[in-house]
């Protein structure tokens, strides 16, 4: 299985990187996983124009990544699922893309164009923290599917 986590963010090293790298290593036992971070000049310019322009720029930047893979978008208004439901997202798929939006989130057209929209929590968290939670849940999901004791 190939998994790609695609996020809108400035490329910078931060305190969360080692944790994400550790989860990538653990997930590697189950699947190939990539962490793609995008922040082209068009998004920087759109941020100066406001919410609508930013959301359109996010969608335009991410659209090429909505390939034949199953697409899951993280969205605060989407259904909150538990770890067992999350693990079902990982089963029986050859390729899976997770999308994390920028500061202004996604417009509804992009969200509807994905196969599934989920929320990680009712809590508001930074995109960096959301990415760590997503990587942990991907590892937990594979642990559930393989009856590994990590998830207990």
Rosetta blueprint (number, residue, H / E / L):
1 X L
2 X E
3 X E
4 X E
5 X E
6 X E
7 X E
8 X E
9 X L
10 X L
11 X L
12 X L
13 X L
14 X L
15 X L
16 X L
17 X H
18 X H
19 X H
20 X H
21 X H
22 X H
23 X H
24 X H
25 X H
26 X H
27 X H
28 X L
29 X L
30 X L
31 X L
32 X E
33 X E
34 X E
35 X E
36 X E
37 X E
38 X E
39 X L
40 X L
41 X H
42 X H
43 X H
44 X H
45 X H
46 X H
47 X H
48 X H
49 X H
50 X L
51 X H
52 X H
53 X H
54 X H
55 X H
56 X H
57 X H
58 X H
59 X H
60 X H
61 X H
62 X H
63 X H
64 X L
65 X L
66 X L
67 X L
68 X L
69 X L
70 X E
71 X E
72 X E
73 X E
74 X E
75 X E
76 X E
77 X E
78 X E
79 X E
80 X E
81 X L
82 X L
83 X H
84 X H
85 X H
86 X H
87 X H
88 X H
89 X H
90 X H
91 X L
92 X L
93 X L
94 X L
95 X E
96 X E
97 X E
98 X E
99 X E
100 X E
101 X L
102 X L
103 X L
104 X L
105 X L
106 X L
107 X L
108 X H
109 X H
110 X H
111 X H
112 X H
113 X L
114 X L
115 X L
116 X E
117 X E
118 X E
119 X E
120 X L
121 X L
122 X L
123 X L
124 X L
125 X L
126 X L
127 X H
128 X H
129 X H
130 X H
131 X H
132 X H
133 X H
134 X H
135 X H
136 X H
137 X H
138 X H
139 X H
140 X H
141 X H
142 X H
143 X H
144 X H
145 X H
146 X L
147 X L
148 X L
149 X H
150 X H
151 X H
152 X L
